[in-house]
Amino acid sequence: MRYVDIIDFHIFGDHRGSLISLEENSEVVPFDVKRVYYIFDTKEDVIRGKHAHRNLEQLVIAVSGECNFYVDNGIERKTIKLDHPSKGVYIKGMVWREMMDFSEDCVLMVLASEHYDVADYIYDYEEFLKTAREKL
């Protein structure tokens, strides 16, 4: 899908355990990280997200537990299961996103290319479709 990539992180480890390193401006995180946040204690039937960003880049990782991550670029729609901390979803540009089906232990971490800016958000799906299709 255009604007969305699934990234498999390199796991370093031995008999003591595992480690994943994320560095900005690398193949894994191809942008400057300006903000990090995480979502946790999400109730069973809750859908998070329900928005798009005009310009923001994000890398989304389920560092614990699992959830389904729905993405839509205005033409293609896809659901990605985030169920291991060695996998992330890289989102660039105009993509509608929804997160759902959270396990009780899910912690979803997001690395973002910009500081929070409410003007970058699109919360209306019809407005998103119009804007996304104009950019294609």
ROROVEX-965477 format. One record per atom (N, C-alpha, C, O): residue in one letter; x, y, z. Coordinates in pm, whole numbers, padded with zeros to 5 digits, always signed. Last residue first. Layout:
AXYZ
...
This chain:
L-00338+01232-00484
L-00292+01116-00563
L-00269+01152-00708
L-00231+01066-00787
K-00449+01453-00364
K-00304+01439-00358
K-00250+01325-00443
K-00131+01319-00472
E-00719+01415-00389
E-00661+01531-00456
E-00510+01518-00463
E-00448+01568-00557
R-00754+01201-00219
R-00769+01178-00364
R-00716+01294-00445
R-00671+01276-00559
A-00725+01326+00030
A-00633+01219-00012
A-00638+01199-00163
A-00534+01181-00226
T-00943+01505+00038
T-00806+01555+00044
T-00706+01451-00009
T-00614+01485-00084
K-01162+01323+00028
K-01149+01432-00069
K-01004+01480-00077
K-00949+01495-00186
L-01110+01161+00256
L-01117+01103+00121
L-01096+01210+00014
L-01019+01190-00080
F-01120+01359+00466
F-00998+01283+00438
F-00999+01228+00295
F-00902+01245+00222
E-01388+01429+00450
E-01286+01530+00422
E-01152+01463+00389
E-01081+01505+00298
E-01493+01182+00531
E-01524+01234+00398
E-01425+01343+00357
E-01382+01349+00241
Y-01395+01161+00797
Y-01354+01065+00695
Y-01381+01116+00553
Y-01299+01096+00464
D-01262+01403+01001
D-01380+01370+00922
D-01338+01280+00805
D-01255+01320+00723
Y-01020+01471+01111
Y-01106+01381+01188
Y-01231+01337+01111
Y-01299+01244+01153
I-00696+01533+01045
I-00826+01533+00977
I-00911+01428+01048
I-00877+01310+01047
Y-00429+01732+01183
Y-00526+01621+01192
Y-00645+01643+01101
Y-00690+01756+01082
D-00277+01956+01186
D-00232+01847+01098
D-00333+01732+01092
D-00323+01645+01006
A-00375+02121+01380
A-00403+02158+01241
A-00361+02049+01143
A-00406+02049+01028
V-00267+02026+01618
V-00406+01992+01587
V-00441+02024+01442
V-00529+01959+01385
D+00030+01892+01666
D-00026+02008+01597
D-00167+01973+01552
D-00184+01896+01457
Y+00307+01774+01847
Y+00162+01776+01833
Y+00116+01906+01769
Y+00156+02015+01810
H+00605+01765+01644
H+00536+01789+01770
H+00386+01790+01743
H+00343+01804+01628
E+00687+01501+01409
E+00658+01640+01446
E+00599+01647+01586
E+00550+01547+01639
S+00720+01231+01368
S+00817+01322+01306
S+00799+01468+01347
S+00887+01550+01321
A+00687+00992+01633
A+00630+01089+01539
A+00735+01187+01491
A+00828+01222+01565
L+00626+00671+01744
L+00732+00769+01722
L+00681+00861+01611
L+00637+00814+01507
V+00423+00504+01970
V+00426+00577+01844
V+00542+00677+01846
V+00554+00757+01939
M+00327+00192+02108
M+00417+00307+02112
M+00425+00370+01973
M+00431+00301+01872
L+00090+00030+02285
L+00118+00073+02149
L+00202+00200+02156
L+00155+00304+02203
V+00045-00238+02472
V+00106-00106+02483
V+00151-00071+02342
V+00240-00135+02287
C-00190-00474+02586
C-00133-00401+02473
C-00078-00264+02516
C-00145-00186+02584
D-00312-00649+02760
D-00175-00607+02792
D-00110-00523+02682
D+00011-00502+02684
E-00557-00708+02645
E-00555-00641+02775
E-00418-00584+02809
E-00408-00482+02877
S-00547-00623+02296
S-00538-00720+02405
S-00526-00642+02536
S-00490-00525+02536
F-00769-00443+02090
F-00654-00438+02180
F-00659-00554+02279
F-00764-00581+02339
D-00929-00389+01862
D-00904-00526+01908
D-00780-00534+01996
D-00696-00622+01977
M-00772-00110+01685
M-00882-00180+01750
M-00839-00319+01795
M-00727-00362+01770
M-00710+00197+01531
M-00654+00086+01606
M-00767+00023+01686
M-00848+00093+01747
E-00699+00354+01218
E-00780+00316+01332
E-00712+00197+01399
E-00661+00107+01331
R-00623+00613+00986
R-00582+00502+01072
R-00680+00482+01186
R-00736+00576+01241
W-00562+00735+00662
W-00658+00721+00770
W-00616+00600+00853
W-00578+00497+00798
V-00294+00916+00540
V-00344+00780+00566
V-00441+00786+00684
V-00407+00835+00792
M-00082+01106+00385
M-00226+01106+00405
M-00279+00962+00416
M-00306+00896+00316
G+00245+01043+00525
G+00148+01113+00442
G+00004+01086+00481
G-00027+01048+00594
K+00346+00730+00630
K+00391+00860+00579
K+00278+00920+00495
K+00224+00855+00406
I+00409+00492+00869
I+00304+00563+00797
I+00357+00700+00758
I+00405+00777+00842
Y+00517+00176+00949
Y+00563+00310+00914
Y+00457+00375+00826
Y+00418+00320+00723
V+00477-00047+01201
V+00409+00007+01084
V+00457+00150+01065
V+00442+00235+01153
G+00696-00313+01313
G+00634-00182+01322
G+00565-00144+01193
G+00592-00201+01088
K+00811-00583+01509
K+00746-00538+01386
K+00682-00402+01410
K+00622-00378+01515
S+00894-00678+01747
S+00994-00676+01640
S+00936-00629+01507
S+01003-00634+01404
P+00689-00704+01930
P+00768-00580+01932
P+00877-00574+01826
P+00947-00472+01816
H+00389-00826+01783
H+00524-00857+01832
H+00607-00729+01828
H+00598-00653+01732
D+00153-00763+01661
D+00149-00863+01767
D+00287-00903+01820
D+00300-01001+01893
L-00061-00605+01465
L+00062-00574+01538
L+00063-00664+01661
L-00015-00645+01754
K-00201-00675+01165
K-00197-00721+01304
K-00061-00687+01362
K+00042-00734+01314
I-00358-00452+00953
I-00229-00511+00990
I-00237-00552+01136
I-00276-00472+01221
T-00578-00413+00692
T-00567-00431+00836
T-00438-00507+00864
T-00413-00613+00806
K-00640-00169+00437
K-00566-00285+00484
K-00572-00290+00636
K-00570-00187+00703
R-00741-00023+00131
R-00761-00041+00275
R-00694-00171+00316
R-00691-00268+00241
E-00684+00220-00125
E-00664+00087-00069
E-00689+00089+00081
E-00661+00187+00149
I-00773+00487-00141
I-00795+00393-00251
I-00788+00249-00200
I-00876+00167-00228
G-00725+00613+00093
G-00826+00672+00006
G-00858+00585-00112
G-00960+00606-00179
N-00560+00463+00247
N-00501+00579+00181
N-00599+00649+00085
N-00558+00733+00005
D-00590+00320+00555
D-00667+00349+00435
D-00606+00473+00372
D-00600+00578+00436
V-00551+00072+00811
V-00501+00187+00735
V-00575+00197+00602
V-00616+00097+00544
Y-00578-00060+01132
Y-00646-00042+01004
Y-00591+00083+00938
Y-00586+00189+01000
F-00441-00286+01333
F-00415-00151+01288
F-00472-00139+01146
F-00420-00201+01053
N-00513-00470+01622
N-00524-00459+01477
N-00514-00312+01440
N-00571-00226+01507
C-00276-00567+01877
C-00397-00498+01831
C-00399-00506+01679
C-00300-00543+01616
E-00108-00704+02169
E-00140-00696+02027
E-00264-00612+02002
E-00346-00589+02092
G+00171-00701+02399
G+00037-00739+02357
G+00016-00726+02208
G+00111-00736+02130
S+00406-00439+02362
S+00351-00545+02445
S+00211-00576+02393
S+00141-00486+02346
V+00466-00272+02161
V+00579-00317+02242
V+00536-00426+02341
V+00620-00496+02397
A+00367-00228+01862
A+00306-00289+01980
A+00420-00346+02063
A+00466-00457+02037
I+00443+00074+01700
I+00494-00056+01746
I+00412-00103+01865
I+00388-00026+01958
V+00471+00297+01432
V+00384+00244+01537
V+00427+00102+01569
V+00445+00019+01480
L+00595+00591+01322
L+00630+00450+01331
L+00556+00398+01453
L+00576+00447+01564
Q+00490+00857+01106
Q+00484+00784+01232
Q+00538+00643+01215
Q+00527+00583+01108
E+00477+01187+00982
E+00527+01051+00966
E+00524+00986+01103
E+00552+01050+01204
L+00233+01433+00888
L+00308+01361+00990
L+00355+01223+00945
L+00281+01151+00877
N+00061+01568+00713
N+00204+01561+00683
N+00285+01470+00775
N+00398+01435+00741
R-00210+01523+00779
R-00176+01584+00651
R-00029+01559+00615
R+00002+01533+00498
H-00343+01227+00915
H-00255+01342+00930
H-00221+01394+00791
H-00205+01317+00697
A-00664+01106+01021
A-00549+01106+00931
A-00465+01227+00965
A-00509+01319+01035
H-00858+00902+01248
H-00812+01028+01192
H-00700+01002+01092
H-00650+00891+01080
K-00904+00696+01437
K-01014+00755+01359
K-00976+00893+01309
K-01051+00989+01325
G-00775+00623+01733
G-00735+00683+01606
G-00852+00755+01542
G-00893+00861+01588
R-00944+00330+01861
R-00863+00452+01876
R-00828+00504+01737
R-00851+00437+01636
I-01223+00173+01978
I-01147+00198+01856
I-01076+00332+01875
I-01139+00433+01903
V-01297-00064+02234
V-01265+00073+02194
V-01190+00075+02062
V-01105-00010+02036
D-01357-00299+02366
D-01433-00265+02245
D-01405-00126+02191
D-01483-00074+02111
E-01166-00309+02590
E-01180-00414+02490
E-01247-00371+02360
E-01197-00403+02252
K-00967-00014+02661
K-01078-00106+02688
K-01105-00193+02565
K-01072-00157+02452
T-00626+00027+02711
T-00739+00050+02622
T-00846-00056+02646
T-00816-00176+02651
D-00385+00046+02848
D-00510+00030+02923
D-00632+00060+02838
D-00731+00113+02888
F-00210+00275+02625
F-00221+00153+02705
F-00352+00156+02784
F-00421+00258+02787
I+00004+00427+02399
I-00136+00405+02432
I-00142+00274+02511
I-00084+00173+02468
Y+00267+00670+02397
Y+00218+00534+02395
Y+00076+00526+02450
Y+00034+00607+02533
Y+00491+00881+02208
Y+00382+00860+02303
Y+00339+00714+02296
Y+00371+00644+02200
V+00732+01112+02114
V+00705+00971+02141
V+00589+00965+02239
V+00588+01036+02339
R+00852+01345+01876
R+00757+01312+01981
R+00743+01162+01992
R+00744+01091+01891
K+01045+01369+01688
K+01015+01489+01767
K+00920+01460+01883
K+00909+01540+01976
V+01284+01212+01509
V+01180+01185+01608
V+01163+01309+01695
V+01254+01348+01768
D+01337+01244+01168
D+01373+01295+01300
D+01257+01268+01395
D+01143+01299+01362
F+01306+00932+00982
F+01273+01072+01008
F+01331+01112+01144
F+01370+01027+01224
P+01297+00647+00944
P+01350+00738+00841
P+01313+00885+00858
P+01292+00955+00760
V+01388+00401+01123
V+01312+00523+01156
V+01362+00633+01061
V+01458+00703+01092
V+01530+00210+00967
V+01419+00169+01053
V+01329+00289+01087
V+01206+00277+01081
E+01732+00337+00836
E+01638+00258+00757
E+01514+00222+00837
E+01406+00206+00781
S+01736+00656+01011
S+01796+00529+00970
S+01696+00457+00880
S+01589+00510+00850
N+01649+00877+01164
N+01719+00894+01036
N+01798+00771+00996
N+01913+00780+00952
E+01682+00738+01496
E+01622+00828+01398
E+01713+00841+01276
E+01834+00821+01283
E+01686+00398+01587
E+01761+00523+01573
E+01697+00609+01465
E+01664+00560+01357
L+01618+00145+01802
L+01554+00232+01703
L+01628+00364+01701
L+01634+00434+01803
S+01696-00186+01879
S+01742-00048+01882
S+01675+00030+01769
S+01674-00014+01654
I+01592-00445+02085
I+01574-00381+01954
I+01613-00235+01970
I+01569-00168+02063
L+01686-00741+02248
L+01692-00595+02245
L+01669-00551+02101
L+01719-00612+02007
S+01635-01025+02469
S+01638-00959+02338
S+01636-00808+02352
S+01591-00754+02453
G+01822-01250+02687
G+01702-01182+02638
G+01727-01112+02507
G+01827-01137+02440
R+02028-01417+02758
R+01976-01325+02859
R+01847-01256+02817
R+01771-01209+02902
H+02119-01558+02539
H+02048-01633+02642
H+01986-01543+02750
H+01899-01588+02825
D+02069-01282+02315
D+02139-01404+02352
D+02057-01472+02461
D+01937-01446+02475
G+02020-01034+02057
G+01991-01107+02179
G+02079-01229+02198
G+02153-01271+02109
F+01854-00809+01851
F+01982-00847+01909
F+01951-00926+02036
F+01863-00887+02113
I+01656-00800+01570
I+01660-00835+01712
I+01801-00874+01750
I+01861-00962+01687
H+01555-00556+01348
H+01660-00652+01379
H+01663-00674+01531
H+01671-00579+01609
F+01210-00528+01256
F+01329-00478+01324
F+01428-00591+01348
F+01390-00707+01366
D+01028-00489+00974
D+01074-00592+01067
D+01206-00544+01125
D+01303-00522+01052
I+00768-00280+00886
I+00912-00288+00908
I+00940-00398+01010
I+00882-00399+01119
I+00541-00212+00640
I+00563-00293+00759
I+00713-00313+00771
I+00778-00357+00676
D+00435+00105+00523
D+00528-00007+00515
D+00528-00081+00647
D+00516-00021+00753
V+00237+00325+00338
V+00244+00239+00457
V+00340+00125+00431
V+00330+00056+00329
Y+00229+00466+00097
Y+00241+00542+00222
Y+00250+00456+00348
Y+00270+00511+00457
R+00052+00219-00081
R+00126+00345-00086
R+00119+00415+00050
R+00012+00422+00110
M+00085-00118+00000
M+00000+00000+00000
M+00089+00124+00000
M+00188+00131+00073
